Amino acid sequence: MNINKLQTFITLTECLNFTEAAERLYCSQPSVSMQVQSIEEDLGVPLFDRIGKKLYLTKQGEAFKPYAEQIINLLHTAKDHIRQLEDLSYGTLSFGASNFVGVYLLPKLLRDYSRSFPDIKINMNITSSSALTHLLESNKVEFLIISDRVMVDESRYQRKTFYQDELVLVVPPLHPLASKTSCTFEDLVDETLIIKPDKSATRSYLEEEFKELGFSPPKYLEISNLEGIKQGVIHELGVAMISSFAIEQEVKHGLLVKVPIEGVTFKRGICYVYHRSKHLSPATKRFLALLDDKYSANASY
């Protein structure tokens, strides 16, 4: 079994059509068929079911696909790393990030990194926590930057917190609480809390904190996107607990008002995660060092 055969297999799983796979790979349809058949013979199991003119992955094919992806991605990563050992004028910084991290926390830092290493291609994948862990497991990204509330297997992955993010209560400018210097949970008993849906790491964290504090929001309005939540508050659909970092511009321009909750602070760690056994590329090592240097004081806050 060789790399070309694995690439052919992966391409065919994506389109499930021999003709299209051949076009993508710039080879003949019989060649695609022969390479897939060779892998099936090596493994001793069928990877595809051929029913009429349609193609379907078998259970064995579904199980084999992530391993094939890991092998291909690992080879590409190794080639990048070797070339980057000479200098950082080549390669890719490839990582996954949660919505808050990718949209608000990292852009300025990525700008500085890009100016220092203009020939390094930056590939940041912003998606859900569950999708991010899959990207890491399949070697599609080198590392993740996520909330420390996202569970990872720390026997397999190295995790380091580099930033402490504070979640604050925000209300629209004409809200009764907007004129107060602070409030209590009793002031929120009739409010609608705009929050991300279930399975969100931020929501899980807030609900755990609320439970410990004996507070149960009477009404929820679920919005899956942080920008959507901010707009919901601006348009008086409710109040929300949002990262202080993410609402700087709206507070500055008077679109939102921060209201401290007496005696309570909500903080979550932002961390980077990578395989313990993984050899990080020079490009990634430089970027993580930049993260540590910029946010070292905040992380120990």
ZAKESE-824528 format. One record per atom (N, C-alpha, C, CB): x, y, z. Coordinates in steps of 0.05 Angstrom, whole numbers, padded with zeros to 5 digits, always signed. Each point is the difference from the previous one (the first is absolute). Glycine has a CB too. Layout:
// residues N
XYZ;...
This chain:
// residues 301
+00017-00024+00000;-00017+00024+00000;+00018+00025+00000;-00037-00025+00025;+00031+00044-00043;+00016+00024-00001;-00017+00025+00003;+00033-00023-00029;-00019+00046+00031;-00014+00025+00005;-00020+00007-00023;+00040+00016+00026;-00032-00021-00051;-00018+00006-00022;-00026-00015+00002;+00040+00009-00029;-00038-00034+00037;-00025-00016+00003;-00018+00011+00022;+00025-00041-00015;-00012+00050+00037;-00016+00012+00022;-00013+00025-00009;+00031-00020+00033;-00017+00037-00048;-00012+00025-00011;-00023-00006-00018;+00045+00022+00004;-00042-00043-00021;-00022-00008-00017;-00024-00009+00016;+00034-00014-00035;-00029-00001+00055;-00022-00009+00018;-00015+00024+00012;+00025-00043+00010;-00010+00062+00001;-00012+00023+00013;-00016+00016-00020;+00038+00001+00034;-00027+00004-00057;-00014+00015-00021;-00026-00014-00008;+00044+00017-00017;-00043-00043+00015;-00025-00014-00007;-00021+00001+00022;+00028-00031-00029;-00019+00031+00054;-00020+00003+00022;-00013+00027-00001;+00027-00031+00028;-00014+00051-00039;-00011+00027+00000;-00021+00004-00022;+00043+00016+00018;-00039-00030-00041;-00019+00004-00022;-00017-00024-00006;+00032+00032-00019;-00023-00056+00028;-00014-00025-00004;-00008-00004-00029;-00018+00003+00047;+00037+00003-00064;-00004-00003-00029;+00027-00004-00013;-00042+00030+00001;+00045-00053-00015;+00026-00006-00012;+00009+00020-00021;-00010-00048+00009;-00010+00057-00025;+00007+00019-00022;+00010+00027+00012;-00034-00023-00030;+00019+00033+00050;+00008+00025+00012;+00026-00002+00015;-00048+00011+00004;+00052-00034+00010;+00026-00004+00014;+00023+00000-00020;-00024-00027+00035;+00020+00014-00058;+00021-00001-00020;+00007+00028-00011;-00015-00046-00013;-00006+00062+00010;+00004+00028-00009;+00016+00016+00020;-00042-00003-00027;+00035+00000+00052;+00014+00015+00022;+00029-00008+00002;-00043+00003+00024;+00048-00029-00029;+00027-00011+00003;+00017+00000-00026;-00018-00028+00037;+00005+00038-00059;+00013+00001-00026;+00011-00028-00008;+00012+00048+00009;-00030-00068-00007;+00008-00027-00008;-00025-00013-00013;+00036-00004+00036;-00033-00021-00044;-00023-00014-00013;-00018-00013+00021;+00029-00008-00040;-00053+00004+00032;-00020-00014+00018;+00009-00028+00007;-00036+00027-00021;+00047-00043+00002;+00010-00027+00007;+00022+00002+00020;-00013-00016-00045;+00030+00037+00044;+00022+00003+00019;-00011+00004+00028;+00029+00019-00036;-00050-00003+00039;-00013+00005+00026;-00010-00027+00011;-00012+00047-00013;-00002-00061-00004;-00012-00026+00007;+00021-00020+00009;-00038+00009-00032;+00060-00010+00018;+00021-00019+00006;+00014+00007+00027;+00007-00008-00049;-00003+00034+00054;+00013+00008+00025;-00017-00006+00024;+00024+00035-00025;-00050-00030+00022;-00019-00006+00022;-00001-00030+00005;-00027+00042-00010;+00025-00057-00012;-00001-00029+00002;+00026-00011+00014;-00029-00002-00041;+00051+00014+00035;+00026-00008+00012;-00001+00004+00030;+00024+00011-00042;-00035+00013+00051;-00002+00005+00029;-00018-00020+00013;+00008+00049-00008;-00031-00055-00005;-00019-00019+00011;+00013-00028+00003;-00038+00026-00021;+00055-00033+00002;+00014-00026+00001;+00020+00000+00023;-00006-00006-00049;+00020+00029+00052;+00020+00002+00022;-00014-00003+00028;+00029+00029-00029;-00052-00016+00031;-00014+00000+00026;-00017-00025+00004;-00001+00049-00002;-00007-00062-00021;-00016-00024+00002;-00029+00006+00005;+00040-00024+00016;-00049+00048-00021;-00028+00008+00005;-00009+00018-00023;+00005-00005+00051;-00031+00006-00057;-00010+00019-00019;-00003+00028+00012;-00025-00037-00023;+00034+00057+00009;-00002+00028+00010;-00024+00015-00012;+00050+00000+00005;-00060-00010-00028;-00023+00012-00013;-00020-00021-00008;+00029+00037-00017;-00054-00030+00018;-00022-00016-00011;-00008+00012-00027;-00016-00014+00046;+00015-00002-00066;-00007+00009-00027;-00028-00010-00005;+00048+00001-00016;-00068+00017+00018;-00028-00008-00004;-00010+00015-00025;-00008-00008+00050;+00005-00007-00072;-00007+00013-00025;+00022+00019-00009;-00049-00004+00011;+00041+00029-00016;+00020+00020-00007;+00009+00017+00023;-00021+00001-00045;+00011-00008+00069;+00007+00016+00024;+00020-00014+00017;-00046+00020-00001;+00062-00003+00015;+00022-00010+00016;-00005+00008+00029;+00032+00002-00039;-00027-00020+00058;-00004+00006+00028;+00023-00010+00016;-00050-00003-00006;+00058+00018+00027;+00021-00010+00018;-00011-00022+00017;+00022+00045+00000;-00007-00067+00003;-00008-00020+00019;+00008+00008+00028;+00006-00036-00035;-00014+00021+00055;+00008+00006+00028;+00030-00001+00003;-00044-00019+00017;+00056+00000-00032;+00029-00002+00001;+00013+00024-00013;-00003-00050-00001;-00009+00060-00021;+00010+00023-00013;-00002+00025+00018;-00013-00020-00044;-00009+00023+00058;-00004+00022+00018;+00021+00000+00023;-00049+00000-00011;+00055-00025+00020;+00019-00003+00022;+00028+00006-00009;-00030-00034+00021;+00036+00027-00046;+00027+00003-00011;+00006+00029-00008;-00002-00047-00016;-00018+00062+00008;+00004+00027-00011;+00016+00018+00019;-00042-00006-00025;+00035+00009+00051;+00016+00018+00017;+00029-00008+00002;-00042+00009+00025;+00048-00034-00026;+00028-00009+00001;+00015+00008-00025;-00013-00039+00029;-00001+00036-00052;+00012+00008-00025;+00005+00030-00001;-00023-00038-00023;+00004+00053+00034;+00003+00029+00001;+00024+00008+00018;-00049+00006-00007;+00052-00020+00029;+00022+00006+00019;+00027-00004-00014;-00029-00012+00039;+00031-00010-00054;+00025-00007-00013;+00007+00021-00021;-00009-00049+00008;-00010+00056-00024;+00004+00021-00021;+00008+00026+00012;-00033-00023-00030;+00017+00032+00050;+00005+00026+00013;+00027+00000+00014;-00049+00006+00005;+00056-00028+00007;+00026-00002+00015;+00023+00003-00020;-00021-00029+00035;+00019+00017-00058;+00021+00002-00020;+00003+00029-00010;-00009-00047-00014;-00013+00060+00009;+00001+00028-00009;+00013+00018+00022;-00041-00007-00029;+00033+00001+00054;+00011+00015+00023;+00030-00004+00002;-00043-00004+00024;+00052-00021-00027;+00029-00006+00002;+00015+00015-00022;-00011-00046+00019;+00001+00047-00043;+00014+00015-00021;+00002+00029+00006;-00018-00033-00033;-00004+00045+00044;+00001+00028+00008;+00021+00005+00022;-00049+00004-00012;+00049-00022+00032;+00019+00004+00023;+00028-00001-00009;-00033-00021+00030;+00040+00002-00048;+00027-00003-00009;+00010+00025-00015;-00007-00049-00004;-00010+00060-00012;+00007+00025-00015;+00002+00024+00018;-00022-00019-00041;+00005+00019+00062;+00000+00023+00019;+00025+00000+00018;-00050+00000-00002;+00063-00023+00004;+00024-00001+00017;+00022+00018-00012;-00012-00047+00014;+00011+00051-00040;+00020+00017-00013;-00006+00029+00005;+00007-00035-00035;-00032+00043+00032;-00009+00027+00005;-00031+00000+00000;+00043+00021-00021;-00054+00002+00030;-00029+00002+00001;-00011+00016-00024;+00002-00003+00050;+00009-00002-00073;-00010+00013-00024;-00018-00019-00016;+00041+00029-00002;-00049-00051+00015;-00016-00020-00014;-00018-00014+00021;+00035-00007-00036;-00058-00002+00028;-00017-00017+00017;-00026+00012+00008;+00041-00019+00016;-00055+00005+00001;-00027+00007+00009;-00003-00001+00030;-00018-00017-00044;+00005+00037+00055;-00008+00000+00028;-00029-00009+00000;+00033+00037+00014;-00039-00062-00007;-00026-00011-00002;-00011-00007+00027;+00011-00018-00046;-00034+00031+00054;-00011-00006+00026;-00030+00005+00000;+00043+00012+00022;-00056-00022-00001;-00029+00004+00003;-00005+00018+00024;-00009-00045-00020;-00013+00060+00019;-00006+00019+00021;-00030+00002+00005;+00041+00026-00011;-00049-00021+00035;-00028+00005+00007;-00007+00028-00011;+00002-00030+00041;-00028+00035-00041;-00010+00025-00012;+00011+00025+00013;-00041-00024-00011;+00040+00025+00038;+00011+00024+00014;+00029+00004-00006;-00033-00007+00036;+00048-00015-00035;+00029+00001-00004;+00007+00010-00028;+00006-00037+00034;-00018+00024-00054;+00006+00006-00027;-00009+00027-00010;-00002-00048-00008;-00021+00057+00018;-00011+00025-00010;+00010+00024+00016;-00040-00025-00014;+00045+00022+00040;+00007+00024+00016;+00028+00000+00012;-00048+00002+00010;+00057-00025+00000;+00025+00000+00014;+00025-00001-00017;-00024-00023+00036;+00023+00009-00059;+00024-00005-00015;+00007+00018-00023;-00009-00045+00013;-00010+00059-00026;+00007+00015-00024;+00024+00019+00002;-00047-00003-00010;+00049+00018+00032;+00023+00018+00003;+00026-00015+00002;-00030+00034+00022;+00029-00056-00007;+00024-00016+00003;+00008-00013-00026;-00012-00009+00048;-00008+00000-00064;+00006-00012-00026;+00012+00021-00019;-00037-00033+00007;+00028+00058-00004;+00011+00021-00016;+00030+00004+00006;-00045+00023-00001;+00052-00023+00027;+00028+00003+00008;+00017-00024-00010;-00014+00026+00040;+00002-00050-00038;+00014-00024-00009;+00005+00001-00030;-00020-00026+00038;-00001+00034-00052;+00002+00001-00030;+00020+00020-00009;-00048-00014-00003;+00051+00036+00017;+00020+00020-00007;+00028-00010+00005;-00033+00036+00011;+00036-00052+00010;+00027-00011+00006;+00007-00023-00019;-00006+00012+00047;-00014-00028-00055;+00005-00023-00018;-00020+00001-00023;+00017-00028+00039;-00013+00046-00058;-00020+00005-00021;-00004-00023-00019;+00012+00047+00003;+00007-00066-00004;-00003-00022-00019;-00013-00025+00012;+00041+00017-00022;-00047-00015+00048;-00015-00022+00013;-00029+00003-00005;+00035-00004+00036;-00048-00016-00048;-00029+00000-00005;-00014-00006+00026;+00006-00014-00048;-00026+00030+00054;-00016-00004+00025;-00027-00012-00007;+00023+00039+00022;-00028-00062-00009;-00025-00014-00004;-00014-00004+00027;+00019-00024-00041;-00038+00042+00047;-00014-00002+00025;-00029-00009-00005;+00028+00037+00020;-00035-00060-00008;-00027-00011-00003;-00017+00006+00024;+00019-00037-00029;-00039+00054+00026;-00018+00007+00022;-00025-00017-00002;+00018+00048+00001;-00022-00064+00020;-00024-00018-00001;-00007-00008+00029;+00013-00017-00046;-00031-00002+00049;-00010-00009+00026;+00022-00016+00014;-00048+00000-00017;+00044-00003+00044;+00020-00015+00016;+00002-00029-00009;-00010+00030+00038;-00012-00043-00044;+00001-00028-00008;+00014-00003-00027;-00043-00008+00025;+00038+00026-00043;+00013-00001-00027;+00030+00006+00003;-00043+00014-00022;+00050+00003+00041;+00028+00007+00004;+00016-00025+00010;-00013+00048+00010;+00002-00062+00009;+00014-00024+00010;+00003-00021-00022;-00018+00009+00046;-00001-00011-00064;+00002-00019-00022;+00023+00009-00019;-00049-00011+00003;+00051+00037-00008;+00022+00010-00017;+00027-00006+00012;-00030+00036-00016;+00032-00034+00042;+00026-00006+00014;+00006-00030-00001;-00007+00040+00030;-00013-00056-00025;+00004-00029+00000;+00009-00010-00028;-00034-00004+00036;+00024+00016-00057;+00006-00009-00027;+00024+00014-00012;-00048-00010-00006;+00062+00025+00022;+00025+00015-00009;-00006+00020-00021;+00026-00040+00012;-00050+00050-00014;-00006+00021-00020;+00009+00027+00010;-00039-00027-00016;+00043+00030+00042;+00012+00024+00011;+00022-00008+00020;-00044+00026-00006;+00062-00008+00011;+00022-00007+00019;-00008+00004+00029;+00032+00013-00035;-00050+00007+00040;-00007+00005+00028;-00027+00015+00000;+00048+00002+00014;-00060+00000+00009;-00025+00014+00004;+00004+00023+00020;-00026-00042-00010;+00010+00062+00008;-00002+00021+00020;-00029+00002+00009;+00040+00026-00019;-00046-00035+00043;-00027-00003+00009;-00003+00007+00030;-00006-00037-00034;-00019+00037+00043;-00006+00005+00029;+00010-00024+00016;-00040+00028-00012;+00049-00023+00036;+00009-00023+00017;-00024-00016+00010;+00040+00027+00014;-00064-00018-00021;-00024-00016+00007;-00006-00022-00020;-00018+00041+00021;+00032-00041-00043;-00003-00022-00020;+00017-00023+00010;-00008+00033-00039;-00005-00056+00042;+00014-00023+00011;+00018-00013-00021;-00038-00008+00031;+00063+00002-00023;+00019-00014-00017;+00013-00022+00017;+00008+00041-00030;+00001-00062+00017;+00015-00021+00013;+00028+00009+00006;-00029-00036-00023;+00035+00044+00048;+00026+00012+00006;+00022-00021+00002;-00024+00036+00024;+00017-00062-00027;+00021-00020-00002;+00011-00001-00028;-00022-00027+00036;+00006+00037-00055;+00008+00001-00029;+00008+00028-00009;-00030-00038-00008;+00018+00059+00021;+00004+00027-00010;+00013+00018+00021;-00039-00006-00030;+00056+00023+00021;+00012+00020+00018;-00017+00025-00002;+00047-00018-00007;-00054+00029+00031;-00017+00024+00001;+00015+00021+00016;-00043-00028-00004;+00043+00053-00006;+00011+00022+00016;-00018+00024-00002;+00047-00017-00008;-00054+00028+00031;-00017+00024+00001;+00018+00025-00003;-00034-00024+00029;+00027+00042-00047;+00017+00024-00005;-00016+00026+00004;+00028-00027-00031;-00055+00024+00035;-00016+00024+00002;-00024-00005+00018;+00014+00015-00046;-00021+00004+00063;-00023-00001+00017;-00021+00019-00011;+00027-00013+00041;-00050+00002-00050;-00021+00015-00012;-00022+00005+00019;+00012-00019-00045;-00020+00045+00049;-00021+00006+00019;-00027+00004-00015;+00033+00022+00031;-00053-00036-00021;-00027+00004-00011;-00015+00020+00016;+00000-00048-00017;-00012+00068+00004;-00014+00021+00014;-00029+00003-00009;+00044+00024+00005;-00060-00014+00013;-00028+00005-00007;-00002+00025-00017;-00016-00022+00043;+00002+00020-00066;-00005+00023-00017;-00030+00004-00004;+00045-00007-00023;-00053+00033+00021;-00028+00007-00004;+00000+00022-00021;-00013-00013+00048;-00010+00018-00061;-00003+00022-00019;+00001+00027+00015;-00026-00030-00032;+00033+00051+00019;+00003+00027+00013;-00025+00010+00014;+00033+00010-00035;-00057-00017+00026;-00024+00011+00012;-00012-00019+00022;-00009+00024-00043;+00024-00046+00048;-00010-00019+00021;+00002+00013+00027;+00015-00039-00028;-00033+00033+00047;+00001+00012+00027;+00026-00005+00015;-00048-00006+00002;+00061-00017-00008;+00026-00005+00014;+00023+00015-00012;-00017-00045+00010;+00014+00057-00033;+00022+00014-00014;+00010+00024+00016;-00019-00016-00044;+00002+00027+00060;+00007+00024+00016;+00012-00007+00027;-00036+00025-00024;+00036-00051+00031;+00010-00008+00026;+00030-00007-00001;-00045-00018+00011;+00059+00023+00011;+00028-00007+00001;+00005-00029+00004;+00009+00045+00019;-00030-00060-00009;+00002-00029+00004;-00028-00010+00004;+00047+00003+00020;-00050-00030-00020;-00026-00012+00005;+00004-00026+00015;-00019+00021-00042;-00003-00034+00049;+00001-00027+00013;-00016-00019-00017;+00004+00021+00046;-00003-00047-00039;-00015-00019-00015;-00030+00004+00003;+00037-00033+00006;-00045+00046+00016;-00028+00006+00005;-00010+00019-00021;+00005-00007+00049;+00012+00024-00059;-00008+00019-00021;-00004-00014-00027;+00026+00036+00023;-00018-00061-00025;-00002-00014-00026;-00022-00021-00001;+00048+00007-00005;-00064-00009+00026;-00020-00021+00002;-00022+00002-00022;+00009-00003+00050;-00013+00027-00060;-00021+00003-00021;+00012+00004-00028;-00029+00020+00035;+00055-00024-00037;+00014+00005-00025;+00001-00025-00018;+00027+00036+00023;-00026-00032-00049;+00006-00022-00019;+00030+00000-00005;-00046+00004-00022;+00058-00028+00027;+00029-00002-00004;+00005-00012-00028;+00007-00006+00050;+00007+00021-00066;+00007-00009-00027;+00025-00016+00003;-00022+00039-00023;+00022-00064+00013;+00022-00018+00005;+00002-00020-00023;-00006+00005+00050;+00030-00017-00052;+00004-00020-00021;-00016-00026+00007;+00046+00020-00011;-00052-00036-00010;-00015-00025+00005;+00015-00020+00017;-00023+00007-00043;+00009-00028+00051;+00013-00022+00015;+00024-00010-00015;-00044-00013+00019;+00063+00001-00004;+00025-00011-00010;+00022+00022-00005;-00026-00037-00021;+00018+00062+00024;+00020+00021-00001;+00017+00000+00025;-00030+00028-00030;+00056-00026+00027;+00018+00000+00024;-00006+00024+00018;+00035-00025-00027;-00041+00048+00014;-00006+00024+00015;-00025-00003+00016;+00023+00027-00034;-00043-00039+00022;-00026-00004+00014;+00004-00019+00023;-00025+00009-00042;+00039-00031+00038;+00005-00020+00021;+00014+00013+00024;+00002-00036-00034;+00018+00053+00028;+00014+00014+00021;-00018+00019+00016;+00042-00003-00028;-00058+00019+00013;-00018+00019+00014;-00021-00014+00017;+00008+00032-00038;-00019-00054+00027;-00021-00014+00015;+00011-00013+00025;-00024-00008-00043;+00049-00001+00042;+00013-00011+00024;+00004+00021+00021;+00023-00034-00028;-00014+00058+00018;+00004+00022+00019;-00026+00010+00012;+00040+00013-00026;-00061-00011+00009;-00026+00009+00010;-00011-00019+00021;-00009+00020-00045;+00013-00046+00040;-00010-00020+00019;+00014+00003+00027;-00009-00032-00038;+00035+00036+00038;+00015+00003+00025;-00009+00025+00015;+00039-00024-00020;-00047+00045+00005;-00008+00025+00012;-00030+00001+00006;+00037+00022-00025;-00051-00043+00019;-00028-00002+00006;-00018+00017-00018;+00013-00009+00047;-00003+00014-00071;-00016+00017-00019;-00009-00018-00023;+00026+00041+00013;-00052-00038-00019;-00011-00015-00023;-00015+00020-00018;-00005-00042+00028;+00017+00048-00052;-00013+00019-00018;-00028-00010-00008;+00045+00014-00017;-00065+00003+00021;-00028-00009-00006;-00005-00004-00030;-00014+00024+00040;+00027-00009-00057;-00005-00002-00029;+00026+00001-00015;-00045+00022+00006;+00047-00041-00026;+00023-00001-00018;-00009+00007-00028;+00022-00035+00029;-00004+00049-00043;-00004+00004-00029;+00027-00010-00012;-00033+00040+00004;+00031-00062-00020;+00024-00012-00010;+00008+00011-00028;-00012-00042+00026;+00037+00050-00028;+00012+00009-00026;+00027-00013-00001;-00026+00045-00001;+00032-00058-00021;+00025-00016-00001;+00025+00016-00006;-00028-00037-00015;+00025+00062+00005;+00023+00016-00008;+00004+00023+00019;-00008-00013-00048;+00033+00019+00055;+00006+00022+00018;-00008+00027-00010;+00038-00027+00017;-00034+00032-00043;-00009+00025-00012;-00030+00002+00002;+00039+00000-00031;-00053-00023+00026;-00029+00000+00003;-00010+00007+00028;-00001-00034-00037;+00016+00024+00056;-00007+00006+00028;+00003+00030+00006;+00015-00047+00014;+00007+00058-00024;+00004+00029+00005;-00022+00016-00014;+00050-00008+00002;-00057+00001-00026;-00021+00014-00014;-00027-00003+00015;+00024-00006-00044;-00028-00018+00055;-00025-00005+00016;-00002+00019+00023;+00001-00048-00014;+00022+00053+00028;-00001+00018+00023;-00003+00029-00010;+00029-00031+00026;-00015+00038-00047;-00002+00027-00011;-00029+00006-00007;+00047-00002-00017;-00062-00017+00006;-00027+00003-00009;-00021-00007+00022;+00015-00009-00047;-00005+00008+00072;-00017-00003+00024;-00016-00026+00001;-00003+00050-00001;+00015-00071-00009;-00013-00027+00003;+00006-00012+00027;+00004-00006-00049;+00016+00017+00063;+00007-00011+00026;+00027+00010+00009;-00028-00040-00009;+00040+00028+00029;+00026+00007+00010;+00018-00025-00005;-00018+00033+00035;+00044-00029-00031;+00018-00023-00006;+00026+00002+00016;-00019-00004-00046;+00032-00019+00050;+00026-00001+00012;+00020-00005-00023;-00018-00018+00044;+00034+00038-00050;+00018-00001-00023;+00029+00007+00008;-00039+00012-00031;+00058-00023+00016;+00028+00007+00005;+00004+00030-00001;+00014-00044-00020;+00000+00054+00040;+00005+00029+00001;+00017+00008-00024;-00002-00001+00050;+00020-00016-00059;+00017+00006-00023;-00016+00003-00025;+00037-00026+00022;-00059+00010-00024;-00016-00001-00025;-00019+00023-00003;+00004-00049+00002;-00008+00065+00019;-00020+00022-00002;+00013+00027+00003;-00035-00031+00018;+00061+00032-00021;+00014+00026+00004;-00010+00022-00019;+00040-00026+00015;-00044+00019-00040;-00008+00020-00020;-00029+00009+00006;+00031-00020-00034;-00049+00001+00040;-00028+00007+00005;-00003+00018+00025;-00014-00043-00022;+00030+00037+00043;+00000+00016+00024;+00011+00028-00006;+00005-00041+00029;+00017+00042-00044;+00012+00026-00007;-00019+00018-00015;+00045-00023-00002;-00061+00011-00016;-00019+00016-00016;-00028+00002+00012;+00027-00013-00040;-00030+00004+00065;-00025+00004+00014;-00023-00019-00009;+00013+00047+00006;-00006-00069-00020;-00021-00018-00009;-00007-00021+00022;+00017+00006-00047;+00002-00011+00065;-00004-00018+00022;+00011+00013+00026;+00002-00040-00031;-00013+00031+00053;+00010+00010+00026;+00007-00023+00018;-00029+00041-00004;+00053-00041+00015;+00008-00021+00019;-00011+00007+00028;+00042-00009-00027;-00053-00011+00040;-00010+00004+00027;+00012-00022+00019;-00044+00021-00018;+00062-00013+00036;+00012-00020+00018;-00021-00012+00018;+00043+00025-00001;-00040-00051+00006;-00017-00014+00019;+00015-00001+00027;-00023-00028-00037;+00010+00039+00058;+00014+00003+00026;+00011-00027+00010;-00031+00039+00010;+00057-00038-00003;+00013-00023+00013;+00005-00024-00018;-00021+00016+00041;+00017-00013-00067;+00002-00023-00018;+00018+00007-00024;-00046-00016+00014;+00064-00002-00020;+00017+00003-00024;-00001-00027-00015;+00030+00035+00022;-00035-00034-00048;+00000-00024-00016;+00024+00000-00018;-00051-00001+00001;+00069-00018+00003;+00024-00002-00017;+00004-00028-00010;+00021+00038+00026;-00012-00040-00050;+00007-00026-00012;+00027+00002-00013;-00049-00012-00008;+00064-00010+00009;+00026+00001-00013;-00002-00006-00030;+00020-00015+00043;-00002+00028-00058;+00003-00006-00029;+00027-00014-00003;-00030+00040-00015;+00030-00063+00002;+00024-00016+00000;+00006-00011-00029;-00008-00013+00048;+00033+00005-00052;+00006-00014-00025;+00005-00029+00007;+00020+00042-00021;-00027-00059+00002;+00001-00030+00004;+00012-00013-00024;-00041+00002+00029;+00059-00021-00024;+00012-00015-00022;+00007-00028+00010;+00018+00042-00021;-00013-00060+00002;+00008-00028+00007;+00026+00000+00016;-00023-00017-00042;+00023+00002+00064;+00025-00001+00016;+00023-00012-00016;-00028-00005+00041;+00022-00014-00059;+00021-00013-00015;+00007+00014-00027;-00015-00043+00021;+00001+00065-00026;+00004+00014-00026;+00024+00018+00000;-00049-00002-00006;+00064+00001-00017;+00022+00018-00004;-00011+00026-00012;+00033-00039-00006;-00034+00060+00021;-00011+00025-00010;+00019+00013-00020;-00025+00006+00043;+00013+00006-00064;+00016+00013-00021;+00013+00025+00012;-00031-00018-00036;+00053+00026+00024;+00013+00026+00008;-00020+00023-00001;+00044-00017-00016;-00061+00017-00004;-00020+00022-00003;-00019+00000+00024;+00003-00003-00050;-00012-00021+00059;-00018-00001+00022;+00014+00007+00026;-00025-00036-00023;+00050+00027+00027;+00015+00007+00024;+00003+00030+00003;+00025-00044-00003;-00019+00057-00019;+00003+00030+00001;-00027+00013+00008;+00037-00002-00036;-00059-00008+00024;-00026+00012+00006;-00008-00004+00029;-00013-00008-00048;+00017-00017+00059;-00007-00005+00028;+00017+00016+00019;-00015-00046-00013;+00040+00050+00005;+00018+00017+00017;-00010+00029+00000;+00039-00030-00011;-00050+00039-00012;-00011+00027-00002;-00025+00002+00018;+00018+00005-00047;-00034-00026+00047;-00024+00000+00018;+00009+00002+00029;-00025-00028-00034;+00044+00011+00042;+00009+00000+00028;+00011+00027+00008;+00010-00049-00004;+00005+00061-00014;+00013+00026+00006;-00020+00022+00003;+00041-00015-00024;-00061+00016+00006;-00020+00022+00000;-00018-00002+00024;+00002+00001-00050;-00010-00025+00057;-00021-00003+00021;+00011-00012+00026;-00033-00005-00037;+00059+00005+00041;+00011-00013+00024;-00010+00013+00026;+00040-00011-00026;-00042+00037+00027;-00010+00014+00023;-00029-00006+00006;+00034+00036-00008;-00050-00037-00014;-00029-00005+00003;-00005-00028+00010;-00009+00032-00037;+00025-00052+00027;-00005-00028+00007;+00004-00005+00030;+00015-00013-00046;+00002+00029+00059;+00005-00004+00028;-00018+00017+00018;+00047-00012-00012;-00065+00026-00002;-00018+00019+00015;-00016-00015+00021;-00002+00030-00041;
